[in-house]
Structures are given as structure tokens and as C-alpha cells.
């Protein structure tokens, strides 16, 4: 199987990830922060080491400002529901994932907030930073933006938006689900006051891991309460980081694996990872772009793509194309609507969906050539 579904979950992982999870499960798997015995201390040390690695990757001064979550969806909900109050206004875009859109919709439906959705300016899903700035009003409390579209791979102007948020005095939540571990992300330089990330995509870690960075200036409230191992005699949930986010037992084996993955990324460098993905993405783009039946919804111009080629073949549904790629050519891709309904509405692909090829660091040029040949063969026979 040639795996080209890395925007959903990266595969394979670095060998160090498998080794770290196995050794942790076998030798150290105790509850961190709940006991003082040796295994619990080693578990806590492992969790803290992963925090420190993530802090180094994102240029976060205090690793304790990172709370671990089961995935980016939890992190985004904790950020959105934890910071917004009645009467607040939010600026976001039509290119966001349902992990952003649905929490905002629920808050609006319940009469708590209002929001403005900025539309893309072309079929690649590009967002104009100036349009985001224009949408900010006197009661805007939060800007939410994805670092890169999970549909088209288009990299958003997330650094520019951070500067807009700073000048306008609003909080800025960056959804790094497509970007963490690949794109340069610096919370201080880019004025990111909250950063949500999954561990299992570009960060190359196990599923069931993720996290949320919260700047000390953000007055976050907890949306999930429970045991934290701290202030256990109090019935009031802790209001300090990371305990405010970390109710219940953490996925410590997963966090151990994530730590190994982050070590690999820090050693390899996000610049080298992005450059390799850009080379492979450009190779696929150039092979497919000349076919009259293949319509591309991704661009490779000016380093604007994080590693996704989205396309449709004239007269075919995206699920049909993906089914043939799987059954006949043994290529794994993602068809459909990618949990981004507004994006597909704006791209006018709400009927057919799109086939998403998402390239990973461990893919090879030969795999990309084979995928391109297979897609062209399907298009020739369509």
C-alpha cells in the first residue's frame, strides 16, 4: 500500500516513536502526577520532556503553558469555549475545519456569540489577511485561523494575521492541525495567543495525542472538570496551566511517543521536512496539471502549499476515484468533504467532493510517480 493520507494521520512514524511507546508501556507505564513512586516519577518526567520539546519547536518560553489533550478537536473546543463570553464576536474563515465551525455554531445558536466568516479569494482557498482585518469589530474577542487548509493545502497568512491581532488587541487562536511539525510556527514572533495541535499528523506522533498552548494573558476557563492530581482536597477545578486542561489520566504512552517524534523533528528541522514535501508535491502537481480531465484545486506557486494536492476527474465522484485507487492500485487517499463544508461550498465541490492526496515526509519520488500514473490512467478511461 502506498499511503498518501498523511493529512488525516501520518504514516509511517519514525522508528523512534514505535520504540519509545513500546519501552514506555513495558517499563514505565504509571500515572504521572498521581503518586510519588519511581514509575510515576518517570512517567511525569516523560510528559515534561515532551512539553519541553514542543516548547522548543514552537518557541514557547514556559513549557507548562502547554496542556495535553486527546486531539486537536478537544484543544480547539477548550480554547473556543474557554475564552469566549456572551456578546463576543469572532472572526474566522470558510476554510476552517468543523472542529472550529461547529463549536462556534453552537455558541451562536445559543445566543452567546456572533461571528464573521471570511471567504477565500480563489479556488485554491487562499485567504486575504486584509479581509480578516476588515472583519474585526469593536466587540471582536477572537480570531481563529487554520495554518493551512486541510482541503487544498493552501498555507494561510497566519503570521500576518498574528500582527493584525496584536494591533487590534484581540486573542488569536491558530489551528495548527495542518502545519505543526512542517511549517515554521513561533508563538512569540507571530503573536499566537493560543495554539491547538494534534500529535498524530505533521508532528508524526501516535493517535490520541494533541495539545493547546495558552498565553499567560488569556483568561481561560475550564470546560472539563475532574481529577488532576493537584489540590485534590478542593472541589473547585484548578485554574492554572496545565491542570486546567488536563482532567483525568493522560495518554502517557502516546505522549511518550509524541516526545520521540518531536525529537526527530527538531533533529531533522521543519525547513528540511517542508522542502522535501514541497518537492514531492510539485512533482505530483506537474504530472497532473496538463491533463484536460483533471481539475486541480491546489497550487504549488510561491511556497503556498503544505503538502496536499486536491483534485477531481471530470464526470467522476471523488469516492469512486478513491475506491479505484485503493482497490486497483493500492493507493490510500481521502475522498469526500474533509469535514470542511464551507470550504467545499466556496470551491463549488459540494456535489462531487474532492480527492485529497496528502504527502508525508517518508514518501518517495517513485511513489509519487506511480500515483500520478495511476490517476492519469483513471482519467484516460473516464
Secondary structure as UniProt FT lines:
FT   STRAND          2..3
FT   TURN            6..8
FT   HELIX           15..27
FT   TURN            32..34
FT   HELIX           38..58
FT   HELIX           63..65
FT   STRAND          66..69
FT   HELIX           72..83
FT   TURN            86..87
FT   STRAND          88..93
FT   TURN            94..95
FT   HELIX           98..109
FT   TURN            110..111
FT   STRAND          113..118
FT   TURN            123..124
FT   HELIX           129..135
FT   TURN            138..139
FT   STRAND          140..146
FT   TURN            150..152
FT   STRAND          154..155
FT   HELIX           158..168
FT   STRAND          171..175
FT   TURN            177..182
FT   TURN            187..191
FT   STRAND          194..198
FT   TURN            202..203
FT   TURN            207..208
FT   STRAND          210..214
FT   TURN            216..217
FT   TURN            232..233
FT   TURN            241..245
FT   HELIX           252..268
FT   HELIX           270..288
FT   TURN            289..290
FT   TURN            292..293
FT   STRAND          294..296
FT   HELIX           301..303
FT   STRAND          308..313
FT   TURN            314..315
FT   HELIX           318..327
FT   TURN            328..329
FT   STRAND          331..332
FT   TURN            338..339
FT   HELIX           341..347
FT   TURN            350..352
FT   STRAND          355..358
FT   TURN            361..362
FT   HELIX           365..380
//
